[in-house]
Amino acid sequence: MALPGRPLVVSVVVADGLVGSFGLGVSCEVFGYDRRHMGLPLFDFGLVTEAPGVLRTDTGIPITVEHGLERLAHSDIVSITAWELFDRVPSPALLDAFRTAHARGATIISHCTGAFVLAAAGLLDGKRVTTHWKYAGELATRFPSVTVDPSVLYVDNGQVITGAGTAAGVDTLLHFVRREWGAGAANALAREMVVPPHRDGGQAQFIDAPVPACRDDLLGVVLDWAAAHLAEDISVDDLARRALMSSRSFARRFKATTGTTPHAWLLGQRLAAAEELLENSDASIEEIARLVGFGAAAGLREQFGRRRGVSPRAYRQTFRSGAASPPGTPPVQLDRHRPRAGRVGGDETLVETGLGQPA
């Protein structure tokens, strides 16, 4: 990435009042120290803003930024932290600086809602990306040429990497280190940061995030119905008829509202219901598969393994929340053991891949 003998230039773009404190801290931790003894290269780390000087983070902490946008012209890695205020439109100069850095071959990384800036620059067009689950629907609505996947911790498109919210910034950068400098360097860095290099097969894969109310009343009613009838064979045509729309119009409206497809949403609901039953009931894998709509146990095992990276049995062993039910307990009832799906407002927060695995 860099010429022999010179450090890699890493620039984190920040803006006054919008600097994501957590994302900035993660970037400093990964790129701000000399860790060549771990197998990492030497980094020339710096903060960049349009008007250098004293800025404040989103929490009000003052920071001094010495570099202007011209630093991006020779940066190897350009990152942007959370863009906390959506009414603050990125300036043409900032967007041009990102486009120029990308065209020159720099690796571009966004943390959390920093994806909004990359999308505004056109760097995410035609790509699958992620952002904080709360704002996935907003990102999909504002930038229809972008495919937003709120169910993963990061998406690696090669030159452009987008990370989800808050702690996913750690996972995103550890993945980048692993990709560029190997598992040994990533593992050593993770030990230094006192975090797992992978969160696969454990709690970190299963981030519980509440689903906010849907602003689309009609669609919300349809989703409530689907969440209560997961055991049934539900098709997009079925949902469209209940919404009094054509299948094509329903799919467009669904994507604009939730940031995902009907199929992906339904799969996510079924997996969430299966997780709840695995945690809080003694139902067999076969019964759970039937209750949540996978039909046979093989279907549940396949999807659980693909989307969670572990088997249903391993998940149950990790997350059992109570003692076994006494003999003679009545068969489990789905609506008493699964979280209320609620109405979707731009998210579906199920982690599709293990932490540190390519999304």
Steps between C-alpha positions, in 0.01 A plus 500: 500500500784736581836543337787316672654708775215740556220472756139447398315827516172459689257790518180511703258763373311687772262797513423738784228365725467184293811314607393158627699466822494121508593460135780751537635310800496171312683654205764647731543164674558312174699753299638744756776285654821345375420131504756372254599237756155347439544475127329827416662768285593844625206739468505875449173570680318831492161666528366698206233767479401777263602781736783385731488616858316408818193284440257334735389140492140389517539489878650849520863402557738748329763363264763673290509411132810612312439371146273625225344303216820524297642215712257263332688548173783282634314279748503123462209443737217748550243444772195694613333471838128531570328791328265571787275770356315411183397859431869591458563448130861407412664783308595464133866537600477209743320278250751585228787416735351157564442438129855603417651280771291206379594555137866511602465157663470582870308258721186669632346390831184632664390450857132501589314789329815611320355288220263789425796713393642226277158449346467873434836486322370220277755250631234251608292493182416144401666360812373301797583700813409531865453770760349530847180295506290799612585693184504222241156591369597866473814414306305275264235767447743781432723295272290245308800387293660365818411156640489538877545189715438583869553138607879492485783662692690616193505456124830475313479616140874496452595864474199615702408352839192604695451418867189492715445696819715556807693185599486368145774754429738271689394203289528695177857610565611162632365347181693756297821421691443129448438551130807714443759365744376158603333322787809516719505879495124521558517255790790686662318830464181351643692376804650846546149652481360229731233399250442171320651485150191310389159501658381185332282241665438719801302787638640764269334345199157555643453869560154568640363826366141615545301581191348847498147573390436511129385836369308319226179388672377270226834328460530475877171310521620257235828443680320445829286236331803329346686498833202327662473235226860394451407131494306555179640498148509876437587637158560854380177472302314418822641806674433721198135392488459584868653841431262546203794547262657330207800284587735742327363808676504319833863396458602860419307643795635231731861574403451874536348459846711226651825511304476131417295257290184318614682168477794620710267656758294183529812287534626732771172476691509122482856487624419741785203285599718188488760667722236590757365147507848350527574726795174474692332170415569128499345453159696269273685633199238332282213671682670839491561464126129435450386783728710767330433392143810308393300180475763237564788513745745482210375835371548664838848352540602616152382858547628524856840376396514732201374813676634447851805284445396246765248220530166546682622255764820700560299820525269342757793380709649851499185696570276279714348747744337262746462150625322236301123499519349229718361185341155540355550862396249580222630543146658839448284778356687722260342828602602451863866430429604737224568872516232720357607576146333836522499720196811543301640848458812447295680213664535133554771460751616146474869442456544288193863408537742437781690795623813543298368288214444663161139602468 
